[in-house]
Amino acid sequence: MRCAMRILGKAVVALIVIAALGWVVMALWNGVIPAAFAGAHVIDYWHALGLLVLSRILVGGFRGHGGWRGRRHWRRWEQMTPEEREKFQQGGFSGRCKRQAESA
């Protein structure tokens, strides 16, 4: 139950952050772009969220945390013993919530 509340709390915080970023994009666009470019229009909140998603797709993608961090995980996997790999695949290393439940 405690783990579920933690996950729900993180989801709520993520939604708040996304909403705040949408508002920031809208405020910046409406403050800068119409003044800098003739004929540019102001945008509403939903267009700002769409612009935020579009920029994420074009610039960052939705890959998660790849790149250098992925190589670090691969090196860690290579250093594991066969027993540790088996435990990892069975879910023994699957997260903080599961480890807390086992220790309680």
N, CA, C and O atoms as a GROMACS GRO file, in nm:
protein
  416
    1MET      N    1   0.083  -0.120   0.000
    1MET     CA    2   0.000   0.000   0.000
    1MET      C    3   0.087   0.126   0.000
    1MET      O    4   0.058   0.223  -0.069
    2ARG      N    5   0.193   0.120   0.080
    2ARG     CA    6   0.282   0.236   0.086
    2ARG      C    7   0.349   0.262  -0.048
    2ARG      O    8   0.369   0.377  -0.088
    3CYS      N    9   0.384   0.154  -0.117
    3CYS     CA   10   0.448   0.167  -0.248
    3CYS      C   11   0.349   0.226  -0.349
    3CYS      O   12   0.386   0.310  -0.431
    4ALA      N   13   0.223   0.183  -0.342
    4ALA     CA   14   0.122   0.236  -0.433
    4ALA      C   15   0.100   0.385  -0.411
    4ALA      O   16   0.083   0.460  -0.507
    5MET      N   17   0.101   0.427  -0.287
    5MET     CA   18   0.086   0.570  -0.258
    5MET      C   19   0.205   0.649  -0.310
    5MET      O   20   0.190   0.761  -0.358
    6ARG      N   21   0.323   0.591  -0.300
    6ARG     CA   22   0.444   0.658  -0.350
    6ARG      C   23   0.436   0.673  -0.502
    6ARG      O   24   0.469   0.779  -0.556
    7ILE      N   25   0.392   0.568  -0.570
    7ILE     CA   26   0.379   0.574  -0.716
    7ILE      C   27   0.272   0.676  -0.756
    7ILE      O   28   0.292   0.753  -0.849
    8LEU      N   29   0.159   0.675  -0.684
    8LEU     CA   30   0.053   0.772  -0.713
    8LEU      C   31   0.101   0.915  -0.689
    8LEU      O   32   0.070   1.005  -0.767
    9GLY      N   33   0.178   0.936  -0.582
    9GLY     CA   34   0.232   1.068  -0.556
    9GLY      C   35   0.327   1.115  -0.666
    9GLY      O   36   0.324   1.232  -0.705
   10LYS      N   37   0.411   1.023  -0.715
   10LYS     CA   38   0.502   1.059  -0.824
   10LYS      C   39   0.425   1.092  -0.951
   10LYS      O   40   0.463   1.182  -1.025
   11ALA      N   41   0.316   1.018  -0.977
   11ALA     CA   42   0.235   1.046  -1.095
   11ALA      C   43   0.169   1.183  -1.085
   11ALA      O   44   0.163   1.256  -1.184
   12VAL      N   45   0.121   1.218  -0.966
   12VAL     CA   46   0.059   1.350  -0.947
   12VAL      C   47   0.162   1.461  -0.965
   12VAL      O   48   0.133   1.563  -1.028
   13VAL      N   49   0.281   1.442  -0.910
   13VAL     CA   50   0.388   1.541  -0.926
   13VAL      C   51   0.426   1.554  -1.074
   13VAL      O   52   0.449   1.666  -1.122
   14ALA      N   53   0.433   1.443  -1.146
   14ALA     CA   54   0.466   1.448  -1.289
   14ALA      C   55   0.361   1.526  -1.366
   14ALA      O   56   0.395   1.605  -1.454
   15LEU      N   57   0.234   1.506  -1.336
   15LEU     CA   58   0.128   1.580  -1.403
   15LEU      C   59   0.135   1.730  -1.373
   15LEU      O   60   0.112   1.813  -1.461
   16ILE      N   61   0.167   1.763  -1.249
   16ILE     CA   62   0.180   1.904  -1.212
   16ILE      C   63   0.298   1.968  -1.287
   16ILE      O   64   0.287   2.081  -1.335
   17VAL      N   65   0.409   1.895  -1.297
   17VAL     CA   66   0.526   1.948  -1.368
   17VAL      C   67   0.495   1.967  -1.516
   17VAL      O   68   0.533   2.069  -1.574
   18ILE      N   69   0.426   1.870  -1.577
   18ILE     CA   70   0.390   1.884  -1.719
   18ILE      C   71   0.297   2.004  -1.739
   18ILE      O   72   0.314   2.080  -1.834
   19ALA      N   73   0.200   2.021  -1.648
   19ALA     CA   74   0.109   2.135  -1.659
   19ALA      C   75   0.185   2.267  -1.644
   19ALA      O   76   0.158   2.363  -1.717
   20ALA      N   77   0.278   2.271  -1.551
   20ALA     CA   78   0.356   2.394  -1.531
   20ALA      C   79   0.445   2.423  -1.652
   20ALA      O   80   0.458   2.539  -1.693
   21LEU      N   81   0.505   2.319  -1.709
   21LEU     CA   82   0.588   2.340  -1.829
   21LEU      C   83   0.504   2.390  -1.946
   21LEU      O   84   0.550   2.473  -2.024
   22GLY      N   85   0.382   2.339  -1.959
   22GLY     CA   86   0.293   2.388  -2.064
   22GLY      C   87   0.262   2.535  -2.046
   22GLY      O   88   0.258   2.611  -2.143
   23TRP      N   89   0.240   2.575  -1.922
   23TRP     CA   90   0.212   2.716  -1.896
   23TRP      C   91   0.335   2.802  -1.926
   23TRP      O   92   0.322   2.911  -1.981
   24VAL      N   93   0.455   2.753  -1.891
   24VAL     CA   94   0.578   2.827  -1.918
   24VAL      C   95   0.599   2.844  -2.068
   24VAL      O   96   0.635   2.952  -2.114
   25VAL      N   97   0.576   2.737  -2.145
   25VAL     CA   98   0.590   2.745  -2.291
   25VAL      C   99   0.491   2.846  -2.347
   25VAL      O  100   0.526   2.926  -2.433
   26MET      N  101   0.367   2.842  -2.298
   26MET     CA  102   0.265   2.936  -2.346
   26MET      C  103   0.306   3.080  -2.314
   26MET      O  104   0.296   3.168  -2.400
   27ALA      N  105   0.352   3.104  -2.192
   27ALA     CA  106   0.389   3.240  -2.152
   27ALA      C  107   0.509   3.290  -2.234
   27ALA      O  108   0.511   3.405  -2.277
   28LEU      N  109   0.608   3.204  -2.253
   28LEU     CA  110   0.725   3.245  -2.332
   28LEU      C  111   0.688   3.272  -2.477
   28LEU      O  112   0.731   3.371  -2.535
   29TRP      N  113   0.609   3.183  -2.535
   29TRP     CA  114   0.567   3.202  -2.675
   29TRP      C  115   0.490   3.333  -2.690
   29TRP      O  116   0.520   3.414  -2.777
   30ASN      N  117   0.391   3.352  -2.604
   30ASN     CA  118   0.306   3.471  -2.616
   30ASN      C  119   0.381   3.599  -2.582
   30ASN      O  120   0.342   3.706  -2.628
   31GLY      N  121   0.486   3.590  -2.505
   31GLY     CA  122   0.562   3.708  -2.471
   31GLY      C  123   0.669   3.744  -2.572
   31GLY      O  124   0.703   3.862  -2.587
   32VAL      N  125   0.722   3.644  -2.643
   32VAL     CA  126   0.837   3.668  -2.730
   32VAL      C  127   0.802   3.661  -2.878
   32VAL      O  128   0.833   3.753  -2.954
   33ILE      N  129   0.739   3.555  -2.919
   33ILE     CA  130   0.722   3.528  -3.062
   33ILE      C  131   0.636   3.633  -3.133
   33ILE      O  132   0.678   3.682  -3.238
   34PRO      N  133   0.517   3.670  -3.082
   34PRO     CA  134   0.440   3.772  -3.155
   34PRO      C  135   0.512   3.907  -3.166
   34PRO      O  136   0.492   3.980  -3.263
   35ALA      N  137   0.595   3.940  -3.067
   35ALA     CA  138   0.668   4.066  -3.073
   35ALA      C  139   0.786   4.058  -3.170
   35ALA      O  140   0.824   4.157  -3.231
   36ALA      N  141   0.844   3.939  -3.183
   36ALA     CA  142   0.964   3.925  -3.266
   36ALA      C  143   0.931   3.902  -3.413
   36ALA      O  144   1.008   3.943  -3.500
   37PHE      N  145   0.820   3.837  -3.442
   37PHE     CA  146   0.786   3.802  -3.580
   37PHE      C  147   0.650   3.859  -3.616
   37PHE      O  148   0.551   3.834  -3.548
   38ALA      N  149   0.647   3.936  -3.721
   38ALA     CA  150   0.521   3.994  -3.767
   38ALA      C  151   0.430   3.883  -3.819
   38ALA      O  152   0.475   3.797  -3.894
   39GLY      N  153   0.306   3.885  -3.780
   39GLY     CA  154   0.210   3.786  -3.826
   39GLY      C  155   0.200   3.663  -3.738
   39GLY      O  156   0.115   3.578  -3.762
   40ALA      N  157   0.286   3.651  -3.638
   40ALA     CA  158   0.278   3.536  -3.547
   40ALA      C  159   0.164   3.559  -3.449
   40ALA      O  160   0.141   3.671  -3.403
   41HIS      N  161   0.094   3.453  -3.417
   41HIS     CA  162  -0.022   3.462  -3.330
   41HIS      C  163   0.012   3.410  -3.190
   41HIS      O  164   0.107   3.334  -3.172
   42VAL      N  165  -0.067   3.453  -3.094
   42VAL     CA  166  -0.053   3.398  -2.960
   42VAL      C  167  -0.115   3.258  -2.960
   42VAL      O  168  -0.201   3.228  -3.043
   43ILE      N  169  -0.072   3.174  -2.866
   43ILE     CA  170  -0.124   3.038  -2.859
   43ILE      C  171  -0.193   3.018  -2.725
   43ILE      O  172  -0.165   3.089  -2.628
   44ASP      N  173  -0.284   2.920  -2.720
   44ASP     CA  174  -0.350   2.889  -2.595
   44ASP      C  175  -0.274   2.775  -2.526
   44ASP      O  176  -0.172   2.728  -2.575
   45TYR      N  177  -0.326   2.733  -2.412
   45TYR     CA  178  -0.257   2.634  -2.329
   45TYR      C  179  -0.240   2.501  -2.403
   45TYR      O  180  -0.133   2.440  -2.396
   46TRP      N  181  -0.344   2.454  -2.472
   46TRP     CA  182  -0.338   2.324  -2.538
   46TRP      C  183  -0.239   2.324  -2.654
   46TRP      O  184  -0.173   2.223  -2.680
   47HIS      N  185  -0.229   2.436  -2.724
   47HIS     CA  186  -0.129   2.446  -2.830
   47HIS      C  187   0.012   2.447  -2.770
   47HIS      O  188   0.105   2.394  -2.830
   48ALA      N  189   0.027   2.506  -2.654
   48ALA     CA  190   0.157   2.507  -2.586
   48ALA      C  191   0.197   2.365  -2.546
   48ALA      O  192   0.313   2.327  -2.560
   49LEU      N  193   0.102   2.287  -2.495
   49LEU     CA  194   0.133   2.148  -2.461
   49LEU      C  195   0.170   2.069  -2.586
   49LEU      O  196   0.262   1.988  -2.584
   50GLY      N  197   0.098   2.094  -2.696
   50GLY     CA  198   0.133   2.027  -2.821
   50GLY      C  199   0.270   2.066  -2.869
   50GLY      O  200   0.344   1.981  -2.920
   51LEU      N  201   0.306   2.191  -2.855
   51LEU     CA  202   0.439   2.237  -2.893
   51LEU      C  203   0.546   2.173  -2.805
   51LEU      O  204   0.654   2.139  -2.853
   52LEU      N  205   0.516   2.157  -2.677
   52LEU     CA  206   0.608   2.092  -2.584
   52LEU      C  207   0.630   1.946  -2.624
   52LEU      O  208   0.744   1.899  -2.623
   53VAL      N  209   0.524   1.875  -2.657
   53VAL     CA  210   0.536   1.735  -2.701
   53VAL      C  211   0.613   1.727  -2.832
   53VAL      O  212   0.699   1.641  -2.847
   54LEU      N  213   0.582   1.815  -2.925
   54LEU     CA  214   0.651   1.815  -3.054
   54LEU      C  215   0.801   1.840  -3.037
   54LEU      O  216   0.882   1.773  -3.100
   55SER      N  217   0.836   1.934  -2.952
   55SER     CA  218   0.979   1.962  -2.931
   55SER      C  219   1.047   1.844  -2.863
   55SER      O  220   1.165   1.817  -2.890
   56ARG      N  221   0.976   1.775  -2.776
   56ARG     CA  222   1.033   1.657  -2.709
   56ARG      C  223   1.057   1.545  -2.811
   56ARG      O  224   1.160   1.477  -2.804
   57ILE      N  225   0.965   1.528  -2.904
   57ILE     CA  226   0.982   1.426  -3.006
   57ILE      C  227   1.099   1.460  -3.098
   57ILE      O  228   1.182   1.375  -3.128
   58LEU      N  229   1.105   1.586  -3.144
   58LEU     CA  230   1.207   1.626  -3.240
   58LEU      C  231   1.346   1.635  -3.179
   58LEU      O  232   1.444   1.600  -3.245
   59VAL      N  233   1.355   1.680  -3.056
   59VAL     CA  234   1.487   1.703  -2.996
   59VAL      C  235   1.530   1.588  -2.907
   59VAL      O  236   1.642   1.539  -2.920
   60GLY      N  237   1.442   1.544  -2.817
   60GLY     CA  238   1.483   1.446  -2.719
   60GLY      C  239   1.435   1.306  -2.745
   60GLY      O  240   1.499   1.210  -2.703
   61GLY      N  241   1.323   1.292  -2.813
   61GLY     CA  242   1.265   1.160  -2.832
   61GLY      C  243   1.202   1.111  -2.703
   61GLY      O  244   1.200   1.182  -2.603
   62PHE      N  245   1.150   0.990  -2.707
   62PHE     CA  246   1.088   0.930  -2.589
   62PHE      C  247   1.163   0.803  -2.550
   62PHE      O  248   1.102   0.703  -2.514
   63ARG      N  249   1.294   0.809  -2.558
   63ARG     CA  250   1.376   0.691  -2.531
   63ARG      C  251   1.396   0.665  -2.383
   63ARG      O  252   1.437   0.555  -2.346
   64GLY      N  253   1.368   0.759  -2.299
   64GLY     CA  254   1.401   0.742  -2.159
   64GLY      C  255   1.543   0.786  -2.133
   64GLY      O  256   1.589   0.886  -2.188
   65HIS      N  257   1.612   0.712  -2.050
   65HIS     CA  258   1.750   0.746  -2.012
   65HIS      C  259   1.846   0.653  -2.084
   65HIS      O  260   1.896   0.557  -2.024
   66GLY      N  261   1.873   0.679  -2.208
   66GLY     CA  262   1.967   0.597  -2.283
   66GLY      C  263   2.104   0.659  -2.281
   66GLY      O  264   2.140   0.731  -2.187
   67GLY      N  265   2.179   0.632  -2.382
   67GLY     CA  266   2.311   0.693  -2.396
   67GLY      C  267   2.412   0.637  -2.299
   67GLY      O  268   2.424   0.515  -2.284
   68TRP      N  269   2.484   0.724  -2.232
   68TRP     CA  270   2.590   0.682  -2.142
   68TRP      C  271   2.538   0.600  -2.026
   68TRP      O  272   2.604   0.506  -1.983
   69ARG      N  273   2.422   0.633  -1.977
   69ARG     CA  274   2.366   0.559  -1.864
   69ARG      C  275   2.340   0.413  -1.904
   69ARG      O  276   2.360   0.323  -1.823
   70GLY      N  277   2.296   0.390  -2.027
   70GLY     CA  278   2.272   0.255  -2.074
   70GLY      C  279   2.399   0.172  -2.076
   70GLY      O  280   2.396   0.052  -2.045
   71ARG      N  281   2.508   0.233  -2.112
   71ARG     CA  282   2.636   0.161  -2.112
   71ARG      C  283   2.678   0.124  -1.971
   71ARG      O  284   2.736   0.018  -1.949
   72ARG      N  285   2.650   0.210  -1.876
   72ARG     CA  286   2.684   0.180  -1.738
   72ARG      C  287   2.607   0.057  -1.690
   72ARG      O  288   2.662  -0.028  -1.620
   73HIS      N  289   2.479   0.048  -1.729
   73HIS     CA  290   2.399  -0.067  -1.690
   73HIS      C  291   2.450  -0.194  -1.758
   73HIS      O  292   2.450  -0.301  -1.697
   74TRP      N  293   2.495  -0.182  -1.882
   74TRP     CA  294   2.548  -0.298  -1.951
   74TRP      C  295   2.675  -0.348  -1.884
   74TRP      O  296   2.695  -0.468  -1.869
   75ARG      N  297   2.761  -0.255  -1.844
   75ARG     CA  298   2.883  -0.296  -1.773
   75ARG      C  299   2.849  -0.364  -1.642
   75ARG      O  300   2.914  -0.462  -1.604
   76ARG      N  301   2.748  -0.315  -1.573
   76ARG     CA  302   2.705  -0.377  -1.448
   76ARG      C  303   2.652  -0.518  -1.474
   76ARG      O  304   2.679  -0.610  -1.397
   77TRP      N  305   2.576  -0.534  -1.583
   77TRP     CA  306   2.523  -0.666  -1.618
   77TRP      C  307   2.638  -0.762  -1.648
   77TRP      O  308   2.634  -0.878  -1.606
   78GLU      N  309   2.740  -0.715  -1.719
   78GLU     CA  310   2.853  -0.803  -1.752
   78GLU      C  311   2.930  -0.845  -1.628
   78GLU      O  312   2.990  -0.953  -1.627
   79GLN      N  313   2.931  -0.763  -1.524
   79GLN     CA  314   3.006  -0.795  -1.402
   79GLN      C  315   2.928  -0.886  -1.307
   79GLN      O  316   2.985  -0.935  -1.210
   80MET      N  317   2.800  -0.908  -1.334
   80MET     CA  318   2.720  -0.994  -1.246
   80MET      C  319   2.757  -1.140  -1.264
   80MET      O  320   2.795  -1.184  -1.373
   81THR      N  321   2.746  -1.213  -1.156
   81THR     CA  322   2.764  -1.357  -1.162
   81THR      C  323   2.636  -1.419  -1.220
   81THR      O  324   2.532  -1.353  -1.222
   82PRO      N  325   2.642  -1.541  -1.268
   82PRO     CA  326   2.520  -1.604  -1.320
   82PRO      C  327   2.407  -1.610  -1.217
   82PRO      O  328   2.290  -1.600  -1.254
   83GLU      N  329   2.439  -1.626  -1.089
   83GLU     CA  330   2.336  -1.628  -0.985
   83GLU      C  331   2.270  -1.491  -0.971
   83GLU      O  332   2.149  -1.482  -0.955
   84GLU      N  333   2.352  -1.385  -0.977
   84GLU     CA  334   2.296  -1.250  -0.968
   84GLU      C  335   2.209  -1.218  -1.089
   84GLU      O  336   2.106  -1.153  -1.076
   85ARG      N  337   2.250  -1.264  -1.206
   85ARG     CA  338   2.170  -1.241  -1.326
   85ARG      C  339   2.035  -1.312  -1.315
   85ARG      O  340   1.932  -1.257  -1.352
   86GLU      N  341   2.038  -1.435  -1.265
   86GLU     CA  342   1.913  -1.510  -1.248
   86GLU      C  343   1.821  -1.441  -1.148
   86GLU      O  344   1.700  -1.432  -1.171
   87LYS      N  345   1.877  -1.391  -1.038
   87LYS     CA  346   1.797  -1.319  -0.939
   87LYS      C  347   1.740  -1.190  -0.998
   87LYS      O  348   1.625  -1.154  -0.971
   88PHE      N  349   1.820  -1.122  -1.080
   88PHE     CA  350   1.773  -1.000  -1.145
   88PHE      C  351   1.658  -1.029  -1.239
   88PHE      O  352   1.558  -0.957  -1.240
   89GLN      N  353   1.669  -1.134  -1.318
   89GLN     CA  354   1.565  -1.170  -1.413
   89GLN      C  355   1.436  -1.214  -1.343
   89GLN      O  356   1.328  -1.197  -1.398
   90GLN      N  357   1.448  -1.271  -1.223
   90GLN     CA  358   1.330  -1.312  -1.148
   90GLN      C  359   1.265  -1.196  -1.074
   90GLN      O  360   1.157  -1.212  -1.018
   91GLY      N  361   1.328  -1.082  -1.073
   91GLY     CA  362   1.269  -0.964  -1.011
   91GLY      C  363   1.327  -0.932  -0.876
   91GLY      O  364   1.270  -0.850  -0.803
   92GLY      N  365   1.437  -0.991  -0.839
   92GLY     CA  366   1.497  -0.964  -0.709
   92GLY      C  367   1.554  -0.825  -0.697
   92GLY      O  368   1.570  -0.773  -0.587
   93PHE      N  369   1.586  -0.763  -0.810
   93PHE     CA  370   1.642  -0.628  -0.810
   93PHE      C  371   1.546  -0.528  -0.872
   93PHE      O  372   1.589  -0.428  -0.929
   94SER      N  373   1.416  -0.554  -0.862
   94SER     CA  374   1.322  -0.478  -0.942
   94SER      C  375   1.285  -0.343  -0.886
   94SER      O  376   1.212  -0.269  -0.952
   95GLY      N  377   1.329  -0.306  -0.770
   95GLY     CA  378   1.299  -0.172  -0.724
   95GLY      C  379   1.298  -0.158  -0.574
   95GLY      O  380   1.304  -0.257  -0.500
   96ARG      N  381   1.289  -0.035  -0.530
   96ARG     CA  382   1.295  -0.002  -0.389
   96ARG      C  383   1.173  -0.056  -0.314
   96ARG      O  384   1.186  -0.104  -0.202
   97CYS      N  385   1.055  -0.048  -0.374
   97CYS     CA  386   0.932  -0.089  -0.306
   97CYS      C  387   0.934  -0.237  -0.275
   97CYS      O  388   0.892  -0.279  -0.166
   98LYS      N  389   0.982  -0.318  -0.368
   98LYS     CA  390   0.984  -0.461  -0.347
   98LYS      C  391   1.085  -0.498  -0.238
   98LYS      O  392   1.059  -0.586  -0.157
   99ARG      N  393   1.198  -0.432  -0.237
   99ARG     CA  394   1.300  -0.462  -0.135
   99ARG      C  395   1.247  -0.423   0.003
   99ARG      O  396   1.273  -0.495   0.100
  100GLN      N  397   1.174  -0.314   0.015
  100GLN     CA  398   1.119  -0.274   0.144
  100GLN      C  399   1.015  -0.373   0.190
  100GLN      O  400   1.006  -0.401   0.310
  101ALA      N  401   0.936  -0.426   0.098
  101ALA     CA  402   0.832  -0.523   0.134
  101ALA      C  403   0.896  -0.652   0.184
  101ALA      O  404   0.843  -0.714   0.277
  102GLU      N  405   1.009  -0.694   0.124
  102GLU     CA  406   1.076  -0.815   0.169
  102GLU      C  407   1.139  -0.798   0.306
  102GLU      O  408   1.142  -0.893   0.385
  103SER      N  409   1.190  -0.680   0.336
  103SER     CA  410   1.257  -0.657   0.464
  103SER      C  411   1.159  -0.640   0.579
  103SER      O  412   1.195  -0.660   0.695
  104ALA      N  413   1.034  -0.604   0.548
  104ALA     CA  414   0.934  -0.581   0.654
  104ALA      C  415   0.872  -0.708   0.703
  104ALA      O  416   0.786  -0.705   0.792
   0.00000   0.00000   0.00000
